[in-house]
């Protein structure tokens, strides 16, 4: 049984004039850009949809991170089976690309977890090894198969996953704004 997930995604953002720091182009800041990786990691690795969120924002550079562009958001997700996720999305810290999963009988960790690779993983039983496969190549090949060969997608490509993610992101922003736990049910 899974008890805990931790997702960390972050890097120090460079050019203050880039699209990631423009609300009209990016839709937000670190949360909209890289926070999604921890949301997906928690949802997929726990195997459930979250039922509540809490979140806190830290902004140390309000000049660079203007209104509507978050610098750092810490967020927590609660799941119906009792698991909890604790996640961090930031444009203020380099080298954050880690997933950690703990269960009753063991743990697993990936670091880096979502970058271009190679991904490294280990469990309470030792290191996991697998051939490095560039995930963008797999995504493009799968999309081509769906279009050209009528292949059935592993995960729906009809927008449902994106809608689920955006509901969670909206709830995280709401939790930051209100300082309260936001129910997702």
Secondary structure as GFF3:
##gff-version 3
##sequence-region A 1 185
A	DSSP	beta_strand	2	10	.	.	.	ID=ss1
A	DSSP	three_ten_helix	19	21	.	.	.	ID=ss2
A	DSSP	alpha_helix	23	26	.	.	.	ID=ss3
A	DSSP	alpha_helix	30	30	.	.	.	ID=ss4
A	DSSP	pi_helix	31	35	.	.	.	ID=ss5
A	DSSP	alpha_helix	36	46	.	.	.	ID=ss6
A	DSSP	beta_strand	50	58	.	.	.	ID=ss7
A	DSSP	beta_strand	72	79	.	.	.	ID=ss8
A	DSSP	beta_strand	84	90	.	.	.	ID=ss9
A	DSSP	beta_strand	96	103	.	.	.	ID=ss10
A	DSSP	beta_strand	106	111	.	.	.	ID=ss11
A	DSSP	beta_strand	121	123	.	.	.	ID=ss12
A	DSSP	beta_strand	126	128	.	.	.	ID=ss13
A	DSSP	alpha_helix	135	149	.	.	.	ID=ss14
A	DSSP	alpha_helix	160	178	.	.	.	ID=ss15
A	DSSP	beta_strand	182	183	.	.	.	ID=ss16
###
